[in-house]
């Protein structure tokens, strides 16, 4: 599950642990998803607005390659936009079944390939092609990338002692060991939370329920990480930060130290979760896919590029907090 690395930024900022951040920087796994895109691009300085692609993969192999084709796909895609004032963040969940053009490779033009589910870009060309595909679909420049796999997800959650999540209906998991989730607030460890946020077939809105639960998990994780019990317990804080940095893979220019300084005002209550505007599910060429609402999606992604998301949210955010605009 991607996105948890942003917690490190907020926690380091809140505790002023700049020297510690430098050590954590050295522990991060690195990849270069930009080398094939326009011949590579200079690292974006941590000033002004930033766009970070957060990717959760369905790989269970911590050594799975991030920079080339493989058997794993993106289980989660979130485009995180941080405005120039660095006081808020907008996290746009992109449905993994969104039907989009996928270029032939990361260095090809946007109209060079064929249409498929957006999560297939990882299987076809790793993070480089995923970045290219998202950029082609949104016309938003990606400045940084963070990725985490299922194993890392569990470790991060367990390092915090688990999280409390609201279960909206009693269900039985479709994955072994077929856990039963009872309606109400449930305390979950890493394995349980991972299982819960992967469920979708038991819900009327399917994958949209899964995205909603992932958003709720990120908020719960951030609240737990920022709690007094974590911040005032050096051992627990260290375990959490170490778990996050050992679980994520980032681009070459990503710097925890610089970001912690710049994002010192970013907190859990400053996060706005949005779902990329869409028309829901359709059957196309024998596939069950999600179709983008072109007009509304274009307006939102233009707002990201122009750093005017606050205005877009005021005009489009629905009462359920999805920001689907539909």
C-alpha positions, 0 to 999 in steps of 0.5 A, spaced: 500 500 500 503 506 497 502 513 501 505 511 508 511 514 506 508 521 507 507 519 514 515 519 515 515 526 512 510 529 517 513 525 523 520 528 522 518 535 521 514 534 527 520 532 531 525 536 528 529 530 526 533 532 521 540 528 522 536 522 523 532 523 516 539 523 513 540 516 515 534 514 513 535 517 506 541 512 506 536 506 507 531 507 502 531 503 496 532 507 489 530 506 482 530 511 476 523 511 473 525 517 469 531 515 465 527 513 459 522 519 459 525 525 454 532 522 456 531 523 463 529 529 467 533 533 472 530 532 479 525 537 482 527 541 487 523 541 494 520 548 493 513 550 489 508 545 488 510 537 487 506 531 484 508 524 487 506 518 484 504 513 490 504 506 487 502 499 491 504 493 488 501 486 488 508 483 489 510 479 495 517 479 493 521 484 496 527 484 491 522 484 485 525 489 479 521 496 479 524 498 473 522 493 468 516 488 465 514 483 470 509 479 473 506 484 478 501 489 477 499 496 481 494 494 486 494 502 488 495 508 484 495 515 488 497 521 485 499 526 491 499 533 489 502 538 494 501 545 493 506 550 493 505 552 500 506 545 503 500 546 508 496 541 505 496 535 500 491 532 495 491 524 494 487 522 488 486 515 487 486 512 480 482 506 479 486 500 477 481 498 472 481 505 469 481 504 461 487 508 458 492 508 453 498 505 455 504 507 450 509 502 447 514 504 452 516 509 457 520 513 451 515 512 446 509 517 444 503 517 448 499 515 442 504 509 440 500 503 444 494 501 445 488 501 451 488 497 457 487 497 464 492 502 467 495 497 472 497 493 467 503 499 465 507 496 471 506 489 468 508 491 461 514 496 463 515 497 471 515 504 474 518 507 468 512 505 464 507 507 469 509 514 470 509 515 463 502 512 462 499 516 468 503 523 465 499 521 458 493 520 462 493 526 466 498 531 463 501 532 469 508 532 470 510 527 476 516 529 480 517 523 484 515 516 485 514 512 491 512 504 491 511 499 496 509 492 496 504 487 500 510 485 505 512 492 506 505 494 508 504 489 513 511 491 516 509 498 517 502 497 520 505 492 525 510 497 527 505 501 530 501 496 533 496 495 528 490 500 527 483 501 528 478 501 522 471 501 521 468 495 517 462 497 514 459 490 513 460 483 515 464 479 510 468 473 509 475 474 506 476 471 499 483 470 501 486 465 505 485 464 511 478 467 510 478 471 515 471 474 518 470 482 518 465 484 523 461 490 522 463 496 527 470 498 529 476 493 528 483 493 531 487 490 525 494 488 525 498 488 518 496 482 515 488 483 517 489 490 515 492 488 508 486 483 507 481 488 509 483 493 504 484 488 498 476 486 499 472 488 493 467 483 490 463 483 497 461 490 496 456 493 491 461 498 488 466 493 488 473 497 487 471 503 489 469 500 496 476 498 496 479 505 494 475 508 500 477 503 505 485 504 502 483 512 504 480 510 510 487 506 512 491 511 510 488 516 515 488 511 520 495 510 520 497 517 520 493 518 526 496 513 529 503 515 527 502 522 529 499 520 536 502 521 543 503 514 544 508 514 538 511 520 538 513 520 545 516 513 545 523 513 541 523 505 540 516 505 537 517 511 533 524 508 530 521 502 529 515 505 525 520 510 521 525 504 519 519 499 517 517 505 512 524 506 509 525 499 508 519 498 505 519 503 500 522 504 493 523 511 491 526 515 485 534 518 485 532 525 487 527 523 493 530 526 499 527 525 506 531 531 509 529 536 504 522 534 504 521 534 512 524 541 512 519 543 507 513 539 509 513 541 517 506 544 516 503 537 513 499 533 518 493 528 517 488 533 518 491 537 512 490 531 507 484 531 502 482 524 499 479 524 492 477 519 486 479 520 479 472 523 476 469 517 472 463 514 469 463 507 473 464 500 470 463 498 463 464 492 459 469 493 453 472 488 449 471 483 453 474 486 459 470 489 465 473 496 466 472 503 469 471 509 464 474 516 465 469 522 466 473 526 460 471 533 462 471 532 469 477 529 470 481 534 465 478 539 469 481 536 475 488 535 472 488 541 469 487 544 477 493 540 479 498 543 474 495 550 475 496 549 483 489 551 484 486 544 487 483 548 493 478 551 488 477 545 484 475 541 491 470 547 493 466 546 487 466 539 486 467 535 493 462 531 494 459 530 501 462 523 502 469 526 501 471 522 495 471 528 490 469 524 484 465 530 482 459 526 479 
